[in-house]
Amino acid sequence: WSKEWKNKHYPEPSNPNQVESKPSIPGSLQDGTSENQSSAASLSSSVEEPKKKSTLGENTPRSKMTPENLERDYWDIVETQRHDIDVDYGNDVDTSEWGSGFPISDRGRSVTSPNFQDGQPNEDFPEPSFGTQEYYKETYWNLNNIPNSKNSVLRHLKVGINGINVPWLYFGCLFSTFCWHNEDNYMYSINYHHKGAPKQWYGVPGTKQDADGVERVFKSYLSMKMRDVPDLLHHITTSFSPRLLGQEGVRVCKLLQNSGEFIVTFPRAFHGGFSLGPNCGEAVNFALQDWIPHAVDASERYRTFARPSVFSHDRLVYTMAHHIGELRTPVICKSLSQELRRLMQEELLLRQKLIKAGVRDVSKDVDLPPNRLDKLDEESADYDDKRMCHSCKHICFFSAVCCECSDSKVSCLRHSHYMCRCSIN
């Protein structure tokens, strides 16, 4: 379809010197403007969308496939829905199986490295010189390595989780879309554009006001859908014009990502966009130590609509405490201390309430595997998958409630009263 669509809307001009006059859009790539200047300008620019009136339906071809023309065409298609278009998108391609666009570390800095160790990566050797092949293998700008960098919390994960600490590849074509979303567990993400046509990105700051604003707009326009699917935004299947977000007071920025450029998204920051042609990109998550408050928000939010977490929040927090000497600042130490205290106080309070209600403590009569606090390895991850609350899908790290009526169902201390109808007695 793309060739037919291009020939219809962007025919070859009869006069090679013909130049189309077009309005200037802040932050977009204009003739005579360098790519770097355009990218810098678009970071702070508000999104100025074209009018909703469809130009495609009027058969008014344009002479140049510029980013601003393609952006206008894209939102014409999405908003007016006058055209049905099938778009190919090779997304979430597993780099551990199909290969990464980055070389693999020889020092065990990636979970996909053949010599990856359960301990910390080897940092005894000096860093390679910039520009050498060795540098690209070992630099933490290599997306295979960044989750295990010195100040990344994910370095405690000793098991590969696709899309989290193992990068995914993305093969796009014209109008391949990544819909509005924020990252799993509100983590940071980093995206590298290997080769091909640019990607148009839109982003909303990760502040509570702005992130709540995005969700408010979605609920306003898609109330019935979100009533049936409360975690719709996490499905990454809904495209929404940034113009509508701007009209509702949500701050939206846009950026054109070219080949060879990184994009970093911050915790809870909603982002989305589309490709302007064939391209190849790669992305992975990481989490700095200041991510703790965002991790708490994500954990509580997931429990409200029973969305499983990619790993145990409680386990990771206590693993960070086990490695407290690695924390960088007093502010981070205080943040971790507050979360440890919150978890402990809730655990002790709910245990006491349940025991008073007649629930028996059989922890001394049942032989359970101990909780590892030095790392999160594959054995720990498998164990966590077996003790997920039937109601909120939270991993029961400290304790769980079970009933003799089921050999597999467990509940967190918050939701034991939803587990079954059996009498406590």
Beta strands, then each sheet from edge to edge (+ up, - down):
strand 1: 90-94
strand 2: 168-181
strand 3: 188-196
strand 4: 199-203
strand 5: 253-257
strand 6: 262-265
strand 7: 271-286
strand 8: 401-402
strand 9: 410-411
sheet 1: 1+ 2- 7+ 3- 6+
sheet 2: 1+ 2- 7+ 4- 5+
sheet 3: 8+ 9-
end
